[in-house]
Each structure stands twice: as structure tokens, then as C-alpha cells.
Amino acid sequence: MIQGHRWGVIAVLFAAVVWGTTGTAATFAPDVSAAAIGAAAMGLGGIAQALWAGRGILNQRARLWQQGRLLVIGALAVAVYPLAFYGAMRLAGVTVGTVITIGSAPLISALIEYVLDGRRLTLRWSLGAAVGLIGMGLICLAENAAHGETLRAPSVPLGVLLGLIGGFTYALYSWSARKMMLQGTGSTVAMGATFGLGGLLLMPVLLVSGGAFLASWSNAAVGLYMAAVPMFLGYVAFGYGLARVEASTATVITLFEPVVAAVLAVLIVGERLPPLGWIGVALVIGCLAIITLPLPSRLRRAAPAPPPGVI
């Protein structure tokens, strides 16, 4: 179980790293709208996951039919998430949109598990989440100190709202997919069915807004990369991890995504991250250590066994 949990953490961390490349990748296709990028990435990537899991989906179609409510909830969340996420980045700025979307997801995920599953949170999880959120807040403040015009944009409140919607839908499809796995559906099948159906729902958006992908080879390459690496490989790894760690823990680990995005923005895009931002990066890394590293043996012996349902 411990070994499986460790590999689950590694898989979710891999997903967070490749997801963190999407903002930098999108800068290579400036003429493509946020809706088109989101629909291409999540839509095509989701359909690719469904094809990858096609045989398993057919074999478990009876179980998926029984889980239809969870499947529909997850698919709707998958379809809304990229539109809200990339819309938040467009309206409130990349850093603010990412911080609000990814930063709110662990708290919303924990609330969903508390309301729907009766789970309680340990002090260790709460401490790790708090450290991570503080770190992300510092990254946000540092970026906006360097680019103060972002905060004065009249569209920021709408961008913040879209970010919260993105965080909610991200937490919701993570919860529904894990719930399907706990009820006996394989991780590849649960993720493939959820994202495949969500991807189909995004196809009309892509057809309406995706013409810019055909304008140049670079635009097309960005679309293919977003669909194949962050969304296909990333979510396959995320599904593997969800089968081994709680959804709320997984969403905390993905707080590493904005760290990757900020570092790539400095190294590749040429943005500057002030010292306050690097302190935030260190705090997010500290959050991962708090959440994922095993306790010392003397503390494990001293700590009482948690009751059922405690994260």
C-alpha cells in the first residue's frame, strides 16, 4: 500500500509538471483563442484517452452504465474546466488565473469529500495545503508587482470568477473519477470514459473557434502538443495516481503546476520572477514535502491510527 501510494504521488506530480508547460506552449500560438486552446487540449486529449481505453470501456460498459450519474457529472466538469481555466488566464492574467484555479481546487476538493463522502482532514493535510496556498499567493503577488497593469484590468473580477469555476470543476471531475475507481472501474477506463465524453462535448467549441490552428504549422504543433502531452499523457498519469491517493491529496500535489509554469515563463518566455515569487516557489515545494513525505518512524509509532474516512 505504501509503495502504491508512493507511485501514485509520483504519477500525479508528473501530471502537474506537464500541465505546467501549457501556458508556455500557448505563447507559441498567440493568434489562437483561449477557448480554442482549451477545447483542443481537453477535447482531443480526452478523445485520445477514450480510444486508448477503448477495449476496457467495452468490457466494462455494464459497470459504466451503472455509474452513469458519476460519468455524466465528470464529463460535464471536464467540458467546462478548460473553458473556465483558459478564460480566467485570458481575463485576469496567466499567473492570477492559474493561481486561483489550481489554488482553489484542493480546498473545494476537500469540501466535496467532506459533504459527499464524510471525510475529515488531518492536521498534516491542512498544514500542507495552507503552506502551498500561501506560496501560490506569493507567486501571484510577485507577478502582479512586476506587471501591475493586470490587477487594474476591469475584466479581473470575471477572470477570478472563472478561475473559481475552473477550480470547482477540476475538483469535481477528480472526485467523480476516483469514486468510479473505488467502485471497481479501472483507472484507465474511468478516466478514458469521463474525458472521452467530455471531449465530445467540447468538439462544437473546437469546430467554431479552432480555425486558427490551421493558419500555421506552429499553431498546429501547439495544438497537437497540448492534446498529446499535457492532456493525454498527463491525465493518464493523473488517473493512475487517483487510484492510489485521495482526490484532495492529489489536488494539493498539483499545486506544483503553477511553480513549473512560473519557472518556464522565466527561462523560456523571458518573464522575470521577483524574489517574493521564489519564496512562494519554495513554499509550494515545502507543501509537497509536508503532504507526501513519510513521517519519521518514531512519529508513526506515536500517532494513533486514524478512524475510517480520515485523509
Beta strands, then each sheet from edge to edge (+ up, - down):
end
